[in-house]
Amino acid sequence: MATLLIQHAVTDLDTWRRAFAGFADARARAGVRAQRVSRPVDDPCAVVVELDFDSVAAATAFREFLRTRVWADPASSPALAGAPRADVLVPVDSLRKFDANHRTCRVSGTRAAWYPPR
C-alpha cells in the first residue's frame, strides 16, 4: 500500500471542496482505495488530503496527473493558494520490501541528507 499525502493552502474551503468532488471519477480510475481530507485546527487556510493506493506506482502516477493536469490549470484548481506539497508514503514496515537499496537519513543541524547503505 502507498499513500499520497497532499498539503496545501486554500483561499476558500467550499470552493476547494466542490473542485475536489469534481475529480471523484479521476480518483476512482486512478485506483484510490480510501481518502481522508483534514484541516489543521490552528490553520483554517490549509487542507491535508490522504489518498491510499495499492502501489507506489499508482500513487506516483496520480501525483503526476495532479501536477500536470490539475494544479497547473487554475480553472481546475480554484481556491488553491501556492504550490501543493505532495509526497508518496509507504508504511515503515514495508520499506525493505519496496526498495532493496534501503536508504538511511543522517541529520546535521536542521538538514537531512539521504545516503545509500554501506
C-alpha positions in Angstrom: 0.0 0.0 0.0 1.1 3.6 -0.6 -0.4 6.9 0.5 -0.3 10.1 -1.5 -0.1 12.9 1.2 -1.1 16.3 -0.2 -0.8 19.5 1.8 -1.7 22.9 0.5 -3.2 26.3 1.3 -6.7 27.3 0.1 -8.4 30.6 -0.2 -11.9 29.3 0.2 -12.7 25.8 1.6 -16.2 25.5 0.0 -14.9 26.3 -3.5 -12.0 23.9 -3.0 -14.4 21.1 -1.8 -16.5 21.5 -4.9 -13.4 21.2 -7.1 -12.2 18.2 -5.1 -15.6 16.5 -5.5 -15.4 17.1 -9.3 -12.4 14.8 -9.5 -14.0 11.8 -7.8 -14.2 9.8 -11.0 -10.5 10.6 -11.7 -9.5 9.3 -8.3 -11.6 6.1 -8.8 -10.0 5.5 -12.2 -6.5 6.1 -10.7 -7.2 3.4 -8.1 -7.7 5.4 -4.9 -8.9 2.9 -2.3 -9.6 5.3 0.5 -9.4 9.1 1.1 -9.2 11.4 4.0 -9.5 15.2 4.0 -8.4 17.1 7.1 -7.6 20.6 8.3 -5.1 21.6 10.9 -7.0 23.0 13.9 -4.8 26.0 14.0 -4.8 26.8 10.3 -8.2 27.2 8.6 -6.5 28.1 5.3 -4.8 24.7 5.0 -6.0 21.3 3.7 -4.4 17.9 4.1 -5.5 15.1 1.8 -4.5 11.4 2.1 -5.2 9.1 -0.8 -4.5 5.4 -0.4 -3.4 3.3 -3.4 -2.4 -0.4 -3.9 1.0 0.6 -5.1 3.7 3.2 -5.2 3.5 3.3 -9.0 -0.3 4.2 -8.8 0.3 6.9 -6.2 3.2 8.4 -8.2 1.2 8.4 -11.4 -1.7 10.2 -9.8 0.6 12.7 -8.2 1.9 13.4 -11.7 -1.6 13.8 -13.0 -2.4 16.3 -10.3 0.8 18.3 -11.0 0.4 18.4 -14.8 -3.3 18.4 -15.4 -5.0 19.8 -12.2 -2.7 22.1 -10.3 -1.2 23.5 -13.5 -4.6 24.8 -14.6 -6.2 27.5 -12.3 -9.6 26.6 -13.7 -9.2 23.0 -12.5 -7.9 24.0 -9.1 -9.9 27.1 -7.9 -9.1 28.3 -4.3 -5.7 26.7 -4.4 -3.1 29.1 -2.9 0.5 28.4 -3.7 2.2 25.2 -4.7 0.9 22.0 -3.0 3.3 19.6 -1.4 2.7 16.0 -2.4 4.6 13.0 -1.0 4.2 9.3 -1.7 4.4 7.5 1.6 4.8 3.8 2.4 4.5 2.1 5.8 7.8 1.9 7.5 7.5 -1.9 7.9 7.3 -2.2 4.1 10.4 -0.1 3.2 12.7 -3.0 2.8 10.2 -4.8 0.5 9.7 -1.6 -1.5 13.4 -0.6 -2.0 16.1 -3.2 -2.0 18.6 -0.3 -1.7 17.1 0.9 1.6 18.5 4.3 2.5 19.3 5.9 5.7 19.0 9.5 6.7 21.7 11.5 8.5 20.7 14.7 10.1 23.2 17.6 10.5 21.7 20.7 12.1 18.3 21.2 10.5 19.1 19.5 7.2 18.7 15.8 6.4 20.6 14.0 3.6 19.9 10.6 2.2 22.7 8.1 1.8 22.7 4.6 0.5 23.5 1.8 2.9 27.1 0.8 3.5 
